[in-house]
Amino acid sequence: MAVQGADVAQLRTTATQFGKGADALEFSAKALHSLIGSGTQWRGPDAERFRNEWTGMSSRAIAAAVASLRQAADELRRNADQQEQASTAGTGGGVSAPRGARQLLDHIENDQKDDQGNSLGDDDGLRIEKVVGPDGETRLVVYFKGQDTEGVEGRDLARSSGLATGLIGVDEDLTRKIDEALKNCPDGKNTDVMLVGLSQGGMDAQNIAASGKYNVTNLVTFGSPTIQADNPNIQTVHMHAKGDPVPPAGNFGRGLGAAFGNVAQGKYVPGIGLGSFLVDAVSPPSSNFVYDSDPGLGLGMGVHDQGYPDVAQSFDESSDARFTDVKESMKKYEGSVTVVTE
């Protein structure tokens, strides 16, 4: 069977590489411009001539190359979007399936790899989708990956511990990309946003939701400790697999961080401080429902690594009335999808 059209994933991967190349080239040019302009290392007629050539020709040529790379990246993304629309035109007009928990979970794992299985630089664990619904409204779904077990992406155990204990808060590298995506939405900062996170990514999602920086309407986490008190104005569900040690371990870490903080500030009182610590350790600050499901995998990290597709599917199929409002609110995020960042 003949296959027509482009490989959408490859187009977006190449666009990402072009964008990162532009960023690296621009950063190097700025560093060189500062060094050349300082005038402290090289003086005389040759130095002045070189600086004039740099200012008049070389720096402009580099700026043009940066602009060309970014333009090419934008063009590749547009081609990918058009290819997706063409591919779905015969099957219902490009409208996504209902945004159940299982679909959300499937979209979290977004690391781009080459033919040898090596990462192509998805080092922030972030994926942003722009969704245009049947009502014509544009909304964003922002996904956050979990911990990278190989430690090559910076999303390692140390970062998980920092998030769980409160030593790491809102990640500004992530919010900058969300800010950029919102600039291209008709309603700007007023755009409705759904945050979805797995494990470590769920803690990032909670921190960003709690910051009040965005118009977050929905928060969904999988296998993540509840490190922030839920906002009653945000439709929230935290999904836990029975036997998964990560959520309670994270809550224990949060209590431990609070206890050490009290000690450092001279506030620790034996008995009272310990009691407060234990309360923190076993009582996540959630005013919303935790969906607790058994994937049948027993106990241990295998549950954390493998159990959440079944948990998400179970949530979608559940008739529990406690989750009716959350499920109904997710339907706002059905529609035509454009991947903004991955």
BELWO-V454554 format. One record per residue. N is the residue number from 1. RES is the residue in one small letter. SS is DSSP state (alpha for helix, beta for strand, coil for the rest). PHI is phi in radians with two decimals (999 if undefined). OMEGA is omega in whole degrees, -180 to 180 (* if undefined). Layout:
# BELWO-V454554
N,RES,SS,PHI,OMEGA + N,RES,SS,PHI,OMEGA
This chain:
# BELWO-V454554
1,m,coil,999,179 + 2,a,coil,-1.29,178 + 3,v,coil,-2.03,180 + 4,q,coil,-1.88,177 + 5,g,coil,1.70,-175 + 6,a,coil,-1.68,173 + 7,d,coil,-1.41,-174 + 8,v,alpha,-1.05,-179 + 9,a,alpha,-1.08,-180 + 10,q,alpha,-1.18,177 + 11,l,alpha,-1.04,-178 + 12,r,alpha,-1.24,177 + 13,t,alpha,-1.09,179 + 14,t,alpha,-1.13,177 + 15,a,alpha,-1.06,178 + 16,t,alpha,-1.11,179 + 17,q,alpha,-1.12,177 + 18,f,alpha,-1.07,-180 + 19,g,alpha,-1.09,179 + 20,k,alpha,-1.21,175 + 21,g,alpha,-1.11,178 + 22,a,alpha,-1.10,179 + 23,d,alpha,-1.08,-178 + 24,a,alpha,-1.14,-180 + 25,l,alpha,-1.14,180 + 26,e,alpha,-1.14,179 + 27,f,alpha,-1.08,-180 + 28,s,alpha,-1.12,-180 + 29,a,alpha,-1.11,179 + 30,k,alpha,-1.13,179 + 31,a,alpha,-1.12,179 + 32,l,alpha,-1.15,-180 + 33,h,alpha,-1.06,179 + 34,s,alpha,-1.14,-179 + 35,l,alpha,-1.17,-178 + 36,i,alpha,-1.18,-177 + 37,g,alpha,-1.34,-176 + 38,s,alpha,-1.18,177 + 39,g,coil,1.23,-176 + 40,t,coil,-1.66,-176 + 41,q,coil,-1.69,-173 + 42,w,coil,-2.58,-179 + 43,r,coil,-2.29,178 + 44,g,coil,1.98,-176 + 45,p,alpha,-1.05,-180 + 46,d,alpha,-1.11,180 + 47,a,alpha,-1.11,180 + 48,e,alpha,-1.13,179 + 49,r,alpha,-1.08,179 + 50,f,alpha,-1.10,-180 + 51,r,alpha,-1.11,179 + 52,n,alpha,-1.13,178 + 53,e,alpha,-1.15,178 + 54,w,alpha,-1.10,-177 + 55,t,alpha,-1.21,-174 + 56,g,alpha,-1.45,-174 + 57,m,alpha,-2.20,-170 + 58,s,alpha,-1.10,-177 + 59,s,alpha,-1.12,178 + 60,r,alpha,-1.19,179 + 61,a,alpha,-1.14,178 + 62,i,alpha,-1.16,178 + 63,a,alpha,-1.05,178 + 64,a,alpha,-1.16,178 + 65,a,alpha,-1.13,177 + 66,v,alpha,-1.05,180 + 67,a,alpha,-1.09,179 + 68,s,alpha,-1.14,178 + 69,l,alpha,-1.09,-179 + 70,r,alpha,-1.20,177 + 71,q,alpha,-1.13,178 + 72,a,alpha,-1.13,178 + 73,a,alpha,-1.08,178 + 74,d,alpha,-1.09,-180 + 75,e,alpha,-1.15,177 + 76,l,alpha,-1.10,178 + 77,r,alpha,-1.13,178 + 78,r,alpha,-1.10,178 + 79,n,alpha,-1.10,178 + 80,a,alpha,-1.11,179 + 81,d,alpha,-1.07,-179 + 82,q,alpha,-1.14,179 + 83,q,alpha,-1.13,178 + 84,e,alpha,-1.10,180 + 85,q,alpha,-1.12,179 + 86,a,alpha,-1.16,-178 + 87,s,alpha,-1.20,-177 + 88,t,alpha,-1.75,-175 + 89,a,alpha,-1.09,-179 + 90,g,alpha,-1.54,-176 + 91,t,alpha,-2.24,173 + 92,g,coil,2.02,170 + 93,g,coil,1.45,174 + 94,g,coil,1.40,178 + 95,v,coil,-1.54,-176 + 96,s,coil,-1.24,173 + 97,a,coil,-1.18,178 + 98,p,coil,-0.90,-175 + 99,r,coil,-1.44,174 + 100,g,coil,-1.38,-177 + 101,a,alpha,-1.10,-178 + 102,r,alpha,-1.14,178 + 103,q,alpha,-1.15,178 + 104,l,alpha,-1.06,180 + 105,l,alpha,-1.07,-180 + 106,d,alpha,-1.09,-177 + 107,h,alpha,-1.50,180 + 108,i,alpha,-1.27,-175 + 109,e,coil,-1.30,-171 + 110,n,coil,-2.09,-177 + 111,d,coil,-1.14,179 + 112,q,coil,-1.54,-178 + 113,k,beta,-2.23,177 + 114,d,coil,-1.48,-176 + 115,d,coil,-1.13,179 + 116,q,coil,-1.60,179 + 117,g,coil,1.48,180 + 118,n,coil,-1.50,179 + 119,s,beta,-1.12,178 + 120,l,coil,-1.68,172 + 121,g,coil,1.87,176 + 122,d,coil,-1.34,-169 + 123,d,coil,-1.60,-180 + 124,d,coil,-1.85,178 + 125,g,coil,1.21,-173 + 126,l,beta,-1.88,172 + 127,r,beta,-2.37,179 + 128,i,beta,-2.17,176 + 129,e,beta,-2.01,172 + 130,k,beta,-1.70,-176 + 131,v,beta,-2.08,173 + 132,v,beta,-1.81,-175 + 133,g,coil,-1.43,176 + 134,p,coil,-1.01,178 + 135,d,coil,-1.43,179 + 136,g,coil,1.47,-179 + 137,e,coil,-1.43,177 + 138,t,beta,-1.72,179 + 139,r,beta,-2.33,178 + 140,l,beta,-2.04,168 + 141,v,beta,-2.00,-177 + 142,v,beta,-2.00,-177 + 143,y,beta,-1.91,179 + 144,f,beta,-2.21,180 + 145,k,coil,-1.25,175 + 146,g,coil,-1.51,-178 + 147,q,coil,-1.13,175 + 148,d,coil,-1.54,-173 + 149,t,coil,-1.17,180 + 150,e,coil,-1.56,175 + 151,g,coil,1.28,-176 + 152,v,coil,-1.50,-177 + 153,e,coil,-1.89,-180 + 154,g,coil,1.43,180 + 155,r,coil,-1.67,-171 + 156,d,coil,-1.78,-178 + 157,l,alpha,-1.10,180 + 158,a,alpha,-1.08,179 + 159,r,alpha,-1.18,177 + 160,s,alpha,-1.04,-180 + 161,s,alpha,-1.12,179 + 162,g,alpha,-1.11,178 + 163,l,alpha,-1.18,-177 + 164,a,alpha,-1.14,-177 + 165,t,alpha,-1.62,179 + 166,g,coil,1.52,178 + 167,l,coil,-1.26,174 + 168,i,coil,-1.97,-180 + 169,g,coil,-1.91,-180 + 170,v,coil,-1.16,-179 + 171,d,coil,-1.49,-176 + 172,e,alpha,-1.22,175 + 173,d,alpha,-1.13,178 + 174,l,alpha,-1.35,-177 + 175,t,alpha,-1.18,177 + 176,r,alpha,-1.07,180 + 177,k,alpha,-1.27,175 + 178,i,alpha,-1.16,178 + 179,d,alpha,-1.00,-179 + 180,e,alpha,-1.12,179 + 181,a,alpha,-1.13,-179 + 182,l,alpha,-1.18,179 + 183,k,alpha,-1.06,-178 + 184,n,coil,-1.70,176 + 185,c,coil,-1.81,-178 + 186,p,coil,-0.96,-177 + 187,d,coil,-1.65,177 + 188,g,alpha,0.96,-178 + 189,k,alpha,-1.15,179 + 190,n,alpha,-1.50,180 + 191,t,coil,-1.10,174 + 192,d,beta,-1.16,-177 + 193,v,beta,-2.29,170 + 194,m,beta,-1.90,177 + 195,l,beta,-1.86,-178 + 196,v,beta,-2.30,-178 + 197,g,beta,-2.42,177 + 198,l,beta,-1.92,174 + 199,s,coil,0.98,178 + 200,q,alpha,-0.97,179 + 201,g,alpha,-1.09,177 + 202,g,alpha,-1.16,177 + 203,m,alpha,-1.24,174 + 204,d,alpha,-1.02,-179 + 205,a,alpha,-1.07,180 + 206,q,alpha,-1.13,179 + 207,n,alpha,-1.08,-179 + 208,i,alpha,-1.22,177 + 209,a,alpha,-1.08,-177 + 210,a,alpha,-1.23,-178 + 211,s,alpha,-1.20,-177 + 212,g,coil,1.29,-176 + 213,k,coil,-1.24,-175 + 214,y,coil,-2.21,178 + 215,n,beta,-1.51,-177 + 216,v,beta,-1.39,178 + 217,t,beta,-1.82,-176 + 218,n,beta,-2.43,176 + 219,l,beta,-2.39,180 + 220,v,beta,-2.24,176 + 221,t,beta,-2.19,178 + 222,f,beta,-2.17,174 + 223,g,coil,1.06,-176 + 224,s,coil,-2.06,171 + 225,p,coil,-1.11,175 + 226,t,coil,-1.56,-174 + 227,i,coil,-1.74,178 + 228,q,coil,-2.25,173 + 229,a,coil,-1.17,-178 + 230,d,coil,-1.23,175 + 231,n,coil,-1.48,-178 + 232,p,coil,-1.11,179 + 233,n,coil,-1.53,178 + 234,i,coil,-1.96,177 + 235,q,beta,-1.19,-170 + 236,t,beta,-2.25,169 + 237,v,beta,-2.51,176 + 238,h,beta,-1.86,-177 + 239,m,beta,-1.74,-180 + 240,h,beta,-2.14,174 + 241,a,beta,-1.61,177 + 242,k,coil,-1.07,-178 + 243,g,coil,1.66,179 + 244,d,coil,-1.38,-177 + 245,p,coil,-1.40,-172 + 246,v,alpha,-1.23,-178 + 247,p,alpha,-1.01,178 + 248,p,alpha,-1.18,178 + 249,a,alpha,-1.14,178 + 250,g,alpha,-1.16,178 + 251,n,alpha,-1.14,176 + 252,f,alpha,-1.09,179 + 253,g,alpha,-1.12,178 + 254,r,alpha,-1.12,177 + 255,g,alpha,-1.13,179 + 256,l,alpha,-1.11,178 + 257,g,alpha,-1.07,179 + 258,a,alpha,-1.15,-179 + 259,a,alpha,-1.14,178 + 260,f,alpha,-1.12,177 + 261,g,alpha,-1.09,178 + 262,n,alpha,-1.15,179 + 263,v,alpha,-1.08,-178 + 264,a,alpha,-1.10,-179 + 265,q,coil,-1.67,179 + 266,g,coil,1.25,-177 + 267,k,coil,-1.78,-174 + 268,y,coil,-1.34,177 + 269,v,coil,-2.04,-179 + 270,p,coil,-0.90,-180 + 271,g,coil,1.58,-179 + 272,i,alpha,-1.20,180 + 273,g,alpha,-1.09,180 + 274,l,alpha,-1.13,179 + 275,g,alpha,-1.10,179 + 276,s,alpha,-1.10,179 + 277,f,alpha,-1.08,-179 + 278,l,alpha,-1.18,176 + 279,v,alpha,-1.08,178 + 280,d,alpha,-1.05,-174 + 281,a,alpha,-1.17,-174 + 282,v,alpha,-1.90,-175 + 283,s,coil,-2.12,178 + 284,p,coil,-1.10,-175 + 285,p,coil,-1.40,-177 + 286,s,coil,-1.98,175 + 287,s,coil,-1.65,180 + 288,n,coil,-1.86,-174 + 289,f,coil,-1.47,170 + 290,v,beta,-1.73,177 + 291,y,beta,-1.57,-174 + 292,d,beta,-1.90,-176 + 293,s,beta,-2.31,-178 + 294,d,coil,-1.80,178 + 295,p,coil,-1.38,177 + 296,g,coil,1.33,-177 + 297,l,coil,-1.92,178 + 298,g,coil,1.45,-178 + 299,l,coil,-2.18,172 + 300,g,coil,1.99,-175 + 301,m,alpha,-1.18,175 + 302,g,alpha,-1.06,177 + 303,v,alpha,-1.15,-179 + 304,h,alpha,-1.10,-175 + 305,d,alpha,-1.38,-170 + 306,q,alpha,-2.14,-168 + 307,g,coil,-1.49,-168 + 308,y,alpha,-1.36,171 + 309,p,alpha,-1.01,178 + 310,d,alpha,-1.19,179 + 311,v,alpha,-1.12,180 + 312,a,alpha,-1.10,178 + 313,q,alpha,-1.11,178 + 314,s,alpha,-1.08,178 + 315,f,alpha,-1.09,-179 + 316,d,alpha,-1.07,-177 + 317,e,alpha,-1.56,-177 + 318,s,coil,-1.20,176 + 319,s,coil,-1.83,-179 + 320,d,coil,-1.08,-175 + 321,a,alpha,-1.15,-180 + 322,r,alpha,-1.12,-175 + 323,f,alpha,-1.86,-178 + 324,t,alpha,-1.05,-177 + 325,d,alpha,-1.14,180 + 326,v,alpha,-1.09,-179 + 327,k,alpha,-1.12,-180 + 328,e,alpha,-1.11,-179 + 329,s,alpha,-1.17,179 + 330,m,alpha,-1.13,-176 + 331,k,alpha,-1.13,177 + 332,k,alpha,-1.07,-174 + 333,y,alpha,-1.71,170 + 334,e,coil,-1.46,177 + 335,g,coil,2.60,179 + 336,s,beta,-1.35,-172 + 337,v,beta,-1.88,170 + 338,t,beta,-2.16,179 + 339,v,beta,-1.39,-178 + 340,v,beta,-1.57,-177 + 341,t,beta,-2.46,172 + 342,e,coil,-2.74,*
